Amino acid sequence: ENGVGIFGTFAEALEYRVYVVNGMDASGYSSKGLRGGRQKGSEASAEDLAFVARLDWQACDELQVGGSYYIGKAGQDQRVDQPVSMTEFKLPDARTQIWEVHADWRHEGWHARGLFTQATVSDARELSEILSAPMVTSKPVAERMYGGYAELAYEIMPLFAPNSPYGLEAFFRYEYLDTQADIPSGFTRDRSQPRRLLIPGLQFRPHPEVVIKLDYRRIDDWEGDSADEISVGFGLVF
């Protein structure tokens, strides 16, 4: 998001970041979560601003732990048309709070990391009534949602080519997320959203700042109709 902030370190072991950014757009919230509320910087509305802060502690050479917190309204003083009825309503403030804790550990060829996060949205009942078609109560915006993951990886390239300049990690990742943890009264949970993912995969590094990933994703949800996936990804740092 667009914004301004400060960052720095304390005593070489504590790293902080504090920003003021434009708030999210609640008209994009859904039973799937908050992702649709991101404005991504392009022509973003900033009637409502948000505050975000992050703190990381380098406990030792091998371990880093930290957390972050976000709070801001997401109504953006907007009026939207309700589906089907096309009646215009003003969005509520939809104050959004998100917090997370994370850890990252490395030792010799091992790498482990994990994260847990939770989000809450005020005025979720009013927002769900506005964004849903009349009489549709099965896909509300939740008052609370949460999720997390744990991942363990091991560097296997030395097993095949001890002197190779490249890197190859095998990893396994477990994820669980529930974007319908607590829903407004009068609505029913969208049972396609709580899901568990089991993800084995490989990541190849032809350069220290470039990674190519291949993984298989087994996705389990309450309704049992989510297809498994094979994913190929590419990332770089510049």
N, C-alpha and C positions, 0 to 999 in steps of 0.2 A: 504493500500500500504506500501511497505518498505520505511523507512525514518528515520530521526533523527530530534529532536526538543527540545524545552524547554516549560515549563508550570509553572504557579504559580499564585499568587494573589497579588492585590494591595489593601491596606486599608481594607482587609477582605471582601469587597463587589464586587470587580472586579476580575474575573478569566480570564486568558489568556492562549492560546495555540498557538504556532508557530512552523511549521514543514517544512522541505524540504523532498519531497518524489519523487519516480519515477513518470514521467508523465503517462498519459493514452495512450492507443493504439487506434489511430484513425481508424484502419482497422476494428474495432468492432462497430463503430458508424453506426447508421441506422435511418430510419424515426421514429423508436420507441424511439430514444434518445441516451443517452451516456452510458447506463448500460453495453452494450457489450464492451466498451472500458476499463473497469476495468481490471487490471492485477492480483490483489489478492495476490501479493507477491511471488507466485511460478514461478521461472524462468522469472521474470519480466525484460523487456527491460528498460534500464535507460539511453539511449542516450539523451533523453530529460527529464529534471527534472521539478518539479512543486513546487510551494510555496502555503501553505495554512495557514490561521490564523483564530482564533476564539476568540471572546470576549463575556463574559457573565456578566451581572450586576444583583446582588441580590438587587433589589430596596427596598424590605422589606421582612419580613418572608414569606409572601404569594405570592410574585410576583418576577419572574426572567425574564429578557429580554436579548436578545443578537443577534449576527449575526456572519457570517463567510464569508470568501472570498478565492477563489481558482483560480490560474492562472498557466498555463504551456502549452508548446507545446505537441502535441500528435502524430507527424509523426514518431518519433523514428527511423528516417533514414532508413525506410523500403521500399522495393520494393514488390509489390503485383501483382498477375495476375488478370486482369479484367475478370469478368464472361463472358462466351460464347466465346469471342474473344481470351482469354488466352494471351493477350498482356500484357507485364510487364510494370508497371508504378511505379515511385517513389512517395510515399505519400507526400503531402504538409505538411507544419508545423502544420496546423490545431490548431492554438493557442486557447485554451479553457479557458473561464472564467466562473466561477459560483459564485454567491453570494446569501445569504439567510438571512432573519431576522425571529426571532422566539420569542415566549413568552409562559410562563407557570405560571398559577395562581391556587392557592388552598385556599379554605376557608371552614372550617368545613367539611362537607361531599362533597362539590363541587370541581370539578377539570376541568379547561378549559385550552386548549393549542391551538396554531396555528402556522403556518409557511407559508412563501411565498418565492419562489426561482426563479431565472432566470439564464439561461446559454446562452452564445454566442460562436460560433465556426467560426474562420476565415477560409478562403479558402474553404468554404462550397460548392461552385459551382464545383471547381476542384475535391474536395473529392467525391462529388456525382457522377460526371462523371466517376471517376475511379472505384468506388464501385458498380455502377449500370451496368447491362447488356446493350449493345448497344441499343439505341432507347427506353429504358425504362426510363420514366421521372416522374413516379407517386409516387416514394418512395425515395425522396432525403433526405440527411442530412440537417437539418434546420440551418439557420444562427442564429436564436434565438428561444429559447423554454422557457416555464415557467410553474409553477404549484404551488399549495398550498393546505392547508387543515385547517379546524377549527373543534375542537372536544370539546364536553361538556359531562362530566361524573358525576355521583352521587353515593355515597356509600350507597347501599341499605341493606347491611347485618344487620345493627342495627334495621331495620324495622321488621326483622324476628327473629333475635337472638341477642339481645342487648349485651350479654356478650360473644359472639363468638370470638375466637382468629383469625378467618379467615376473609378475606375481599371479598366483592362481589360488583363490580361496574357495573351499566348499563350505556352505553354510546351511543352517536350518533356522527357520523363523516361525514363531507362533504368534498369531494375532487374535485379539477378540475385541469386537466393538458392538456397542448397543446405542444407536441413535434414537431409541424409543424407551429409554430406561424409566423415565417418569413422564407421563403424558397428562394433559389437562382433563379434568372430570368431564364426562359426557362424550369422550372420544374413545376409540379402541385402538390398540397398538397396530402399527403396520408390521405384521409378523415376518415380512421379507427382509427386514433391516438388521435385527440382531444376528450377527454372524461370526463364525470362527474360521480362521484360515491357517492351514498348515503348508509351509512353503520351504521345500528344499531347493537348493540351487548352487550355481557356480558364478564367481565373478573374476574376470580376467583383467589384469592391469598391464597393458603394453607400455605404459608410461606412468610414473608416480601420480600424475594428475589426470589420468584418463582411466575409465573403467567401463567394461562391457559385461552385462549381467544376463544370465539365462536362468529362469526358475520355473518351477511347476507349482501351481496354486490350487490346492484342494479347498473348496469353499463350502462350508456347511451353514445353512440357515434353518430357521424353524419350519419353513414351508418345504424345504428340501428340493427346490427347483432351480438352484443356482448351479450353472455349469462350471466345471473346473477349467483352469486356464493355463496356457503356456505363455510366458512373458519374456520378451527380449528388450533390454534397456541399454542406454548409453549415457554416460555422464562425464563431465570434465570440470576442472577448476581453472579459472583464468583470471 
